[in-house]
Amino acid sequence: MNKKKASSPLHTSPLILQGQITFLSRHGSIWFWGNIFAANLFVLLRWVEGGESMALLLVWLIAIVGTNIMRWTFGQHFLPSQHYSPEELQQFGQRYLIYSTLISALWGVSGFILFSQDTLVQAMHVILLAGAVVAAMPVLALSGFALYVQIGAILLPITLNLLLMGNSVTQHSLAMAVTLLGVLLAMASRSITSLLNDLHAVQIQMQEQAHTDPVTQIANRRFFDNIFKTEWRRAARDGHALSLLMIDVDHFKRYNDRHGHHAGDQCLQIIAQCIKAVARRASDVVARHGGEEFVVLLPDTSLDDAFTLAERLRKSVEEQRIPHSDGSIPRIVTVSVGVSSCTPNTPRETQVMDDSPVTYPAMLLNTADRALYRAKRNGRNQVAKENCGDGVIVLSTPPASATHAA
C-alpha cells in the first residue's frame, strides 16, 4: 500500500486535514459576525463623514455580507462526525480558501475605491483592516501561503493610496505603520506556520506508527479496516468493482517452531515485500491482517484481474525459495490465496432494482476467507477465487515440479 506523505498543508494526512476543517467550520460564526460588525462599522463611519456615494457603500456592504454568508453556509455543510475521502477534504479546503480570499479582496477594495481623505477615518479604516487580517489568520490551518496573499490583498491598496494620494506627514507615517503591520503579521504567520508544520509532522509520524505493523513495516489491521470502509463507499458511489486478496503463509506455525521467531519475522518481511512488489498501484492497499495472514485491497479491479495478480504473488513467494525444513524432507515456504470481488451497492439502489440484493462489506471479507479456506483444503500453494454471492470456487493448478510445505 502505499501510504502517501504530506507535501503541503492541503496534502497532509486526511485525519489531520479533517481536524483543521472541523475547527474552521465550528468557529465559522465567530468569523462571520466579526466581519459583519466590522463592515457595518466602516459603512457607518463613511456615511457619517459624507461625501461618498451611498450606493457604492451599499454595493460593497452587500458583497461582503453575501460572501460571508456563502462561506458560513458552506462551512455548515461539513459534518465532523462523517468520514470524508482525502479528495473530498481537499476540495472542501480549497473552496473554503476561495471564499476567504474573496472576503479579503473585498476588504482590500475598500482601501482603494472607498478611500477617505479624513485622517481620523483613515486611521479607523486601518484598524478595521488589521482586524480583517486577524480574522483571516485561521486559514493558516489550511495554507500559510494563502494567508500571505490575503495580508497583501487587504493592506496593499490602502498603503498605496496613503503613499500616493496622501499630502501630509501623518498620512505617510500611517502608510509606513501599515507596511510595518503587514510585515509583522507576515513574520508572525510564518512562525505560526512553522510551528503548525512541526506539529503536523509529529502528528503524521504518530499516525503512521499507529497504522504500521512493526515487524513487516506495512499497514496494520487498524489501517486496513479504516481504508476498507472508505474504498467501499467510493466503489459504491462510482459503481466500480472492489477486489480482495486474503493470503495465508502455509504451515507458518511449524516454521516458527522449527526455525525460531526471529527467522519467522524475517520470513514475514520477505513475503510482505513480495506482496508490495506485485500490488504496485498507489490505490492498492497491502496490510498485515494478523499473525501470518495478509490482505490486499484492489479498488477498481475485476475478479479475473485480481486472480491474475494473486497468481503472480504466489509465484513470487515460491521463487524466493525460503527454506522450510519439515522433518527430513527439504521444502520451501509457500502461500495460499483467496480472491473475491464484488461491486458494492446501497439499500437505496436496491429499492430501485427489486431483484438486486444488497452487498455488504462483510460479504467481500467472508467470500475471500472461504476462497482461502478452499485453497488450503485442496493442498495449499494455490489460488482460489469466488465472486460475492457465488458458491463455485475456481482453483489454479500448482506446478507439478514445485516442492512446498504440505
N, C-alpha and C positions, 0 to 999 in steps of 0.2 A: 504494500500500500504505500501509499506513498503520500505521507503527510507533508503538507506544504508549509513553509515558514513565511512569516510576515516580512514584507519588504517595505511597506508603507502603512500609515495609520488605517487606510481603508482596506488593506490587505492583511490585517492582523488576524489572530485567532478568532473564529466565529463566536465563541463564548465571550471573549473579551469585548468584541465589537458589539455584541448584543447588550452587554452590560453598559457600554458607553451610550448607546442609543436609548436604552431604558432610562438612564439618568437624564438625558435631554428631554425625553417625552414626559417624564414625571414632573419636571420643573418648567415645562413649557408655559404654564400660566404665569409664572413669575416674569419670564422674558416678555410675554405678551403684554401684561398690564404695565410693566415698566416702560416699554416702547410707546404704548398708547398714552400714558401720562406725560412722558417727555414730549411727544409730538403735539399734544394739545397745549402744553405749556408754551412751546415755541410759537405756535399759531397765535396764542393769546398775546404774547409779547409783541409779535409783529403787528397784530391788529391794534393794540393799544398805541404802538408807535405811529401807525398810519403811514400813508404814502406808498402802500403796496397793494396791488390788486388782490382783493379778497378771493376772486375766482381762482387765481393761481395758488393761493394758500390752501383753498379748499380742495383743489385737484391734488396737490401734494399730500394733504392730510388723508384724503380718501385712498390714495395709492398706498401710503404706508400702513394705514389701518387694514386695508384689504389684504396686503401681502402678509401682515402679521396674523390675520385671521386664517389665511390659507396655510401658513406654517403651523399654527397651533392646531388646526383641524387635522392636518396631515399627521402631526405628532400623536394625536389621539387614536389614529388607526393602528398604531403599533401596540401590540399586546405582549407585555413582558413574559407572561406565562406560556405563550405559544412558541413552538420550535420553528425557527426560520432556517432556510438553507443559506450558505455563505453568499450566494449570488443575490438572494433577496435582501440580506443585511446590507450588502454593498450598495445595491440600488436605493435602499431606504436612506442610507447615509449620504449618498450623493445628492439625492433630491432635497434632503434637509439642508445641505450646504448651499444648494442653489437658492433656496428661499432665504437663507440667512444672508447670502451675498447680495441679493436683491434689496433686502431691507437696508443693509449697509450702504449700498449705492444710492438709495433714496435719501438717506441722511447726508451723504456726500453732496448730492444735488442741491440740498437746501443751502449748503455753503457757497453755492455758485449762483443759482437763479434767485434765491431769497436772501441774498447778502444785504445786511443793513449798514448804513453809514454811521449809525449811532454807536459810539464806543462801548457804552454800557450794554447795549443789546448784543453787540459783537462778543463781549466777554461772556454773557449768559449763553450765547449760541455755542461758544467754545466749550463751556461746561457741559451743555447738553450733548454735544458731540462726543466729549470724553466719556460721558455716561453711556452713549451708544456703543463705544468701543468696549467698555467694560461688559455691557450686555452681550457683546459678540464673543467674549472670552470663552464661554463653554464649548464653542466649536473646536477648541483645542483638543477636545476628546476625540474628534474625528480627523482633524488635519491642522497641523501647525502652519503650513504654507497658506491655507485658506484664511487664517486669522491675519497673517501679514497683508494679504490682499485687501482684507476688509479694513484694516487700520489705514492703509493708503487711500482706499476709496472714501472713507469717512473724513479724514483730516486734510488730505491734499488740496481739495478745491478751496476750502476757506483759507488755508495757508497762502495759496497763490493769490487769492483776492486781497488778503491783508497786505501782502508784499507789493502787489502791482497797483492796487487801487487805493491803498491807504496813503494818507497825506500827512500823517503825524508820527512822532516818535512812539507814541503809545500804541498805535496800530502795528507798527513794525516790531515793537517789543512783544506785542501779543502774538504776532506771526512767529517770532523766534520761540516764544513759550510753547506754541502749538507744535512746532517742529521738535522741540526738546521732549514734549509729552509723547509724541509719536515714537521717537527713538527709545525713550524709557519703556513704553508699553511693548515695543517690539523686542527689546532686550529681556524684559520680564517674561514675555510669552516664550522666548527662546529657552530661557531657563526652565520654565514650566514644561515646555515640550521635551526638553532633555530628561527631566525627572519622569514625565509620563512614559517616555520611551524606555527608560531603565525599568520602571515598574512593569511595563508591558513585557519586556524581555524576561523578567523574573516570573511573571505570571505564565508566559508561554512555556518557559523551562519547567515550571512546576506542573503545568498541564500535560506536557509531553511525558514527564516522568510518571504521572498518574495513569497515562494511557499507553505506556510502553512496557512490554514484557522484559524483565531484567535479564533473562537468560538468552533469548533469541534476538532482542533488540528490534522486534517488530511490534505491531499493535497488540494490545491485550484484549481480553473478552469485553471489558468495560467499554473500550473504544468501539469495538465491533458492534456491540448492542446499540450504542448511540447512533453510529453511522448507518446501521441497518434500517433503523426507523426512518432516517432522513431519505435514504435511497429508495425505500419502499414507497414513501409519499411521492417522491419525484417520478418514479416509474408509473405509479397510479395516475398522476397528473398528466404525464406525457404519453401514456399508453404504450410504453416500451417494456420489453421483456427484462426480467431480473433473474440471473442465474447464480447458483451457489455450489461451490465445491466443498465437500467435507472430507478431510484427509486424516487418516489414522496410520501411525507407524506400526508395521506388523510385528507383533510379539516384542514390544518395546520393554515390557517388564522383564522378560528373560535377558534382554540385552543389558539392562541396568544391573540385574543381579549378577551377571557374569563379568561385566567389564567395569562396573562401578558407576556412581552417579556423575563423576567428573566426565568420564567418557560419554555417558548418556547426554549430558548437557552439550558437549561438542557435537554429538550426532544430531541433536535437535537444531543446533545452529547451522550445520551444513544443509539440513533439509529446509530450514527457513530461507536460506539464501537461494536454494534451488527454486523454491516457490516464487520468491520475489523476481528471480530472473525470467520466469515464464510469464507471470502476471505483471507486465511492464507498463500498462496504461496508467495514467495519472488517476483515473477514476476507479481502478481496481483496488480492492481492499484485502490485504493479507493480514491475518491475525492468528495468534495462538489461542485456541478455544479452551484449552485446559489439558494438562498432562502432555500426552503425546499426540494430541489432536489439533489440527489446524483447519482454518476455514479461508476460503477465497470468495469474495463477493464480486460479481461481474455485472455491472449495470449495462443495459442495452446490449445484451448478449443472448443469442438463441441457445437452445439446448444442444444442438449439434456442434455449434462453435465451442461451447463450454466443454463438451465431451472431448473434442479435439485437443483443447488446451490441457485438460486433465490427463489425457494420454501422454502428451509431451512432458508433463510434470512427472508422471510415474516413471517414464523412461529416464528422465534427468536424474532422479534419485537413484534409480537402478545403476546408471552409468557411473555413479560416484564410487561404487564397489566398496562401501563401508563394511569392513569385516564383521560378521555376526556368527561367532563360533558357538554353535549349539550342539553340544556333545562332541563327538569325534569327527563330524562332517563339517568342513568349512563352508559357510554361507555368507550372504550379504544382506544388508538392511534394505527393505522394500517398504512401499506404502500401498494402501488400498484407498480408493477414492470413490465417493458417492457424489453424483451430479444430479442436480434438479434445476428446473426452470419454470417460471410462470410469468404471466402478465397481470400484475395487481389490478384490482378494481375496487370500487367502493360500494357500500349498500345503496347509495343514491343511483349509481349506474344500473344496479340490478333491478331497481324499480322500473326503469325504462325498458330493460330487456328481461322479461319474466323468466326466460329459460336460462339465464346466465347466473350461475351460483357465485356467491361472494367468496373471494380469495383472501384468506387471512395470512399474515406474516408467518404464523406458526406452521402453516401448511408447507411452506417452502423449506423450513428447517426440518420438519418431520419427514418430508419426502426425501431430502438429501440424506438424512440419517438412515432411512430404510434402504436406500440405494447402497450406502456404505456397508450396512449390515449384510446385504446380499453379496456384495463384492468379497467380504471377508469369509462368508459362509461357503462361497464357491471356490475357495482356495487362496485368497489374498493375492497381492501384487497384481491387481487388475482394477478396472474402472467400471462402475455400473451407473446407469442413468435412468431417471424416471421423471416424467412431467408431473406437475401438481395435478392430482386427481386421477392419474393413471395407475394401473396396477401391474403393468408389464414393465419389466426391467431388462434392458439390453446390456449384455456383458461383453467386454472386449476380451479377446483370447490372448493370454500372455505368451511370449515367445517360448518355444519348447526348449531352447538352449539355455534359458535363464535359470540360474540356481538361486533360490531365495529361502527365507526363513519360513518354514512350514507352520 
